[in-house]
Amino acid sequence: DKLHISGVTRDSTRTDSQSWDIGDSTQTLMDCSNMDNAESWSSSVDHKFYRKQDKKCVKRQDVIYELMQTEIHHLQTLHVMAEVFRRGVKEEVQLDADAVERLFPCLDQLLLFHHGFFSAMKERRQNSQSQGQNNYLIQRIGDVLLQQFSDENGKRMTHLYGEFCSHHMEAVRFFKELQLNNKKFQNFIKVKYSRNNYLVRRREIPECILLVTQRITKYPVLLERILQYTQSRFYAALCWMNFYINSSAFITVSLFFSWHRGA
């Protein structure tokens, strides 16, 4: 079944218990690499089209663009963790399932969750294109944000990031332990970096884990900036309040558990 809310399509048949499929992963990485490399919306559309828009509209499109681009970067980090590091420690280092989960808690669920968000934003962008493939104006984004960050999805996000962040220090300690005591793991890490894999980009596992924990703190800032440049402020404010109520709670809980486990 497909879930349709205010023009947003979301696959409701997949659950947190399902694992991330390699086909999904490869396709999403291709989607990510095919997105714009421009620094902003202003520089990604035709100059004449850009000049027709008022200043407030341009600012709003720039922030929405930043939200999408940073979500792509977040997905890329998750895919590096799944398809480079996790697969490697399973197949080459031959760690058991419990050890793999200690290094990469909730990874499949996070991939499913953020793939859904990315797909919804990408669909909204495609439906907003006009006057040529590169030109688009995303008029409505609040319904996408509201669906992603409130109600059941908000609770799921709270649970996932609470779980991931609470195991942050434990995962880093386990990584250091493997580096010291496991020869296969040492060789695996050394080979991955010596091959200069463009997906890895010199990021170690602890750095990837840290990037994931930091991502959740970026959404309130981006959403508040979208609100600042939105004319229909009542609906936008509703979206922001729903997200803030959810996010502030689980950020606090996540940071507390992260500190508590590391103490």
C-alpha positions as CSV (number, residue, x, y, z in Angstrom):
1,D,0.0,0.0,0.0
2,K,1.0,3.6,-0.6
3,L,0.4,6.3,1.9
4,H,-0.8,9.6,0.3
5,I,-0.8,12.7,2.4
6,S,-1.1,16.2,0.8
7,G,0.6,15.0,-2.4
8,V,3.4,13.1,-0.6
9,T,3.8,9.5,-1.4
10,R,5.4,7.2,1.1
11,D,5.7,3.4,1.0
12,S,4.0,2.2,4.2
13,T,4.7,-1.5,3.7
14,R,8.3,-1.3,4.9
15,T,9.0,-1.6,8.6
16,D,11.9,-0.9,10.8
17,S,12.5,-4.6,11.2
18,Q,13.4,-4.9,7.5
19,S,17.0,-4.7,6.4
20,W,18.3,-2.3,3.7
21,D,18.5,-4.0,0.3
22,I,21.7,-3.5,-1.7
23,G,19.6,-2.7,-4.8
24,D,18.0,0.2,-2.9
25,S,21.4,1.3,-1.7
26,T,23.0,1.3,-5.1
27,Q,20.1,3.2,-6.7
28,T,20.1,5.8,-3.9
29,L,23.8,6.4,-4.3
30,M,23.2,6.9,-8.1
31,D,20.4,9.3,-7.3
32,C,22.6,11.2,-4.9
33,S,25.5,11.5,-7.4
34,N,23.1,12.7,-10.1
35,M,21.8,15.6,-8.0
36,D,23.1,19.1,-8.5
37,N,26.6,20.0,-7.3
38,A,25.8,23.7,-7.3
39,E,26.4,25.5,-4.0
40,S,22.9,26.9,-3.9
41,W,19.5,27.0,-5.7
42,S,20.4,30.4,-7.1
43,S,23.4,28.9,-8.9
44,S,21.6,25.8,-10.0
45,V,18.8,27.4,-12.1
46,D,19.0,29.6,-15.2
47,H,20.1,33.1,-14.5
48,K,17.1,34.7,-16.2
49,F,14.7,32.5,-14.2
50,Y,16.5,33.4,-11.0
51,R,16.3,37.1,-11.7
52,K,12.5,36.9,-12.1
53,Q,12.1,35.8,-8.4
54,D,11.8,38.2,-5.5
55,K,14.5,38.2,-2.8
56,K,12.4,36.4,-0.2
57,C,11.6,33.6,-2.7
58,V,15.2,33.2,-3.6
59,K,16.2,32.9,0.1
60,R,13.5,30.3,0.7
61,Q,14.6,28.2,-2.2
62,D,18.2,28.4,-1.2
63,V,17.3,27.0,2.3
64,I,15.2,24.2,0.9
65,Y,18.0,23.4,-1.5
66,E,20.5,23.3,1.4
67,L,18.1,20.9,3.3
68,M,18.0,18.6,0.3
69,Q,21.8,18.7,-0.3
70,T,22.7,18.1,3.3
71,E,20.2,15.2,3.4
72,I,22.0,13.7,0.4
73,H,25.3,14.0,2.2
74,H,23.8,12.3,5.2
75,L,22.5,9.5,3.1
76,Q,26.0,9.1,1.5
77,T,27.5,8.8,5.0
78,L,25.0,6.1,5.9
79,H,25.7,4.2,2.7
80,V,29.4,4.4,3.3
81,M,28.8,2.9,6.7
82,A,26.6,0.1,5.3
83,E,28.2,-0.8,2.0
84,V,31.9,-0.1,2.7
85,F,32.4,-0.6,6.4
86,R,29.7,-2.9,7.6
87,R,29.8,-5.2,4.6
88,G,33.6,-5.3,5.0
89,V,33.6,-6.3,8.6
90,K,31.0,-9.0,7.9
91,E,32.7,-10.5,4.8
92,E,36.4,-9.7,5.3
93,V,36.9,-9.5,9.0
94,Q,34.1,-12.0,9.7
95,L,32.7,-10.4,12.8
96,D,29.6,-12.0,14.2
97,A,26.2,-10.2,14.0
98,D,26.3,-8.9,17.6
99,A,29.7,-7.3,17.0
100,V,28.5,-5.7,13.8
101,E,25.5,-4.3,15.6
102,R,27.8,-2.8,18.3
103,L,29.6,-0.9,15.6
104,F,26.6,0.1,13.5
105,P,23.4,0.3,15.7
106,C,20.1,0.8,13.9
107,L,21.8,1.4,10.5
108,D,19.2,-0.4,8.4
109,Q,16.3,1.5,10.0
110,L,18.1,4.8,9.6
111,L,18.7,4.1,5.9
112,L,15.0,3.3,5.4
113,F,13.9,6.4,7.3
114,H,16.1,8.9,5.5
115,H,15.6,7.2,2.1
116,G,11.9,7.9,2.5
117,F,12.5,11.6,3.4
118,F,14.9,12.0,0.4
119,S,12.5,10.4,-2.0
120,A,9.6,12.6,-0.8
121,M,11.7,15.8,-1.3
122,K,13.0,14.6,-4.6
123,E,9.4,13.9,-5.8
124,R,8.3,17.4,-4.7
125,R,11.2,18.9,-6.6
126,Q,10.4,17.0,-9.8
127,N,6.8,18.0,-9.6
128,S,7.9,21.7,-9.2
129,Q,10.0,21.9,-12.4
130,S,9.0,24.4,-15.0
131,Q,10.5,26.2,-18.0
132,G,13.2,23.6,-18.5
133,Q,14.7,20.8,-16.4
134,N,17.0,23.0,-14.3
135,N,14.3,25.5,-13.4
136,Y,12.0,24.8,-10.5
137,L,10.2,26.6,-7.6
138,I,9.2,24.4,-4.6
139,Q,6.1,26.3,-3.5
140,R,5.0,23.8,-0.7
141,I,7.4,21.9,1.5
142,G,5.6,22.1,4.9
143,D,3.5,18.9,4.3
144,V,6.6,16.9,3.5
145,L,8.3,18.2,6.7
146,L,5.2,17.6,8.8
147,Q,4.9,14.0,7.6
148,Q,8.5,13.3,8.2
149,F,8.9,14.8,11.7
150,S,5.6,14.5,13.5
151,D,3.2,11.8,14.7
152,E,4.4,8.2,14.0
153,N,7.4,9.2,12.0
154,G,8.4,11.7,14.7
155,K,8.2,8.9,17.3
156,R,10.2,6.6,15.1
157,M,12.9,9.2,14.6
158,T,13.0,9.8,18.3
159,H,13.5,6.1,18.9
160,L,16.1,5.6,16.2
161,Y,18.3,8.5,17.1
162,G,17.9,7.9,20.8
163,E,19.1,4.4,20.3
164,F,21.9,5.4,17.9
165,C,23.2,8.3,20.0
166,S,23.0,6.3,23.2
167,H,25.4,3.7,21.7
168,H,27.8,6.3,20.2
169,M,30.6,6.1,22.8
170,E,30.2,2.3,23.0
171,A,30.7,2.0,19.2
172,V,33.8,4.2,19.3
173,R,35.3,2.3,22.1
174,F,34.6,-1.0,20.3
175,F,36.2,0.4,17.2
176,K,39.4,1.3,19.1
177,E,39.4,-2.2,20.7
178,L,39.3,-3.9,17.3
179,Q,42.0,-1.6,16.0
180,L,44.3,-2.7,18.9
181,N,43.5,-6.4,19.1
182,N,42.1,-7.7,15.7
183,K,44.7,-8.1,12.9
184,K,42.0,-8.7,10.3
185,F,40.2,-5.5,11.2
186,Q,43.5,-3.6,11.1
187,N,44.3,-4.9,7.6
188,F,40.7,-4.2,6.4
189,I,40.9,-0.5,7.5
190,K,44.4,-0.1,6.0
191,V,43.3,-1.5,2.7
192,K,40.2,0.6,2.4
193,Y,42.2,3.8,2.8
194,S,45.1,2.7,0.7
195,R,42.7,2.2,-2.3
196,N,41.6,5.8,-2.0
197,N,38.0,4.9,-2.3
198,Y,36.1,8.0,-3.2
199,L,33.1,6.9,-1.1
200,V,35.3,6.8,2.1
201,R,37.1,10.1,1.5
202,R,39.4,9.5,4.4
203,R,36.5,9.2,6.9
204,E,37.0,6.6,9.6
205,I,34.2,4.7,11.3
206,P,34.2,7.0,14.4
207,E,33.9,10.1,12.1
208,C,30.9,8.5,10.3
209,I,29.2,7.7,13.6
210,L,29.8,11.3,14.8
211,L,28.3,12.8,11.6
212,V,25.2,10.7,12.0
213,T,24.7,11.8,15.6
214,Q,25.2,15.5,14.6
215,R,22.7,15.4,11.7
216,I,19.7,15.5,14.0
217,T,20.7,18.8,15.5
218,K,20.7,20.5,12.0
219,Y,17.0,20.1,11.2
220,P,15.6,22.7,13.7
221,V,18.0,25.4,12.3
222,L,17.1,24.7,8.7
223,L,13.4,24.5,9.4
224,E,13.4,27.8,11.3
225,R,15.1,29.4,8.3
226,I,12.5,28.1,5.9
227,L,9.8,29.5,8.2
228,Q,11.6,32.9,8.2
229,Y,11.1,33.1,4.4
230,T,7.6,31.6,4.2
231,Q,4.6,33.8,3.5
232,S,1.9,31.3,4.8
233,R,3.4,31.5,8.2
234,F,0.5,29.9,10.1
235,Y,0.9,26.5,8.4
236,A,4.7,26.8,8.4
237,A,4.6,27.6,12.1
238,L,2.5,24.5,12.8
239,C,5.1,22.4,11.0
240,W,7.9,24.0,12.9
241,M,6.2,23.6,16.3
242,N,5.4,19.9,15.6
243,F,9.0,19.2,14.7
244,Y,10.4,21.3,17.5
245,I,8.4,19.4,20.1
246,N,9.6,16.1,18.8
247,S,13.2,17.0,18.0
248,S,14.0,18.9,21.2
249,A,12.8,16.0,23.3
250,F,14.8,13.3,21.6
251,I,17.9,15.5,21.1
252,T,17.9,16.1,24.9
253,V,17.4,12.4,25.6
254,S,20.0,11.3,23.0
255,L,22.7,13.7,24.4
256,F,21.9,12.5,28.0
257,F,22.3,8.9,27.1
258,S,25.4,9.5,25.0
259,W,27.0,11.4,28.0
260,H,25.8,8.8,30.5
261,R,27.3,5.8,28.6
262,G,30.5,7.7,28.0
263,A,30.9,8.7,31.6
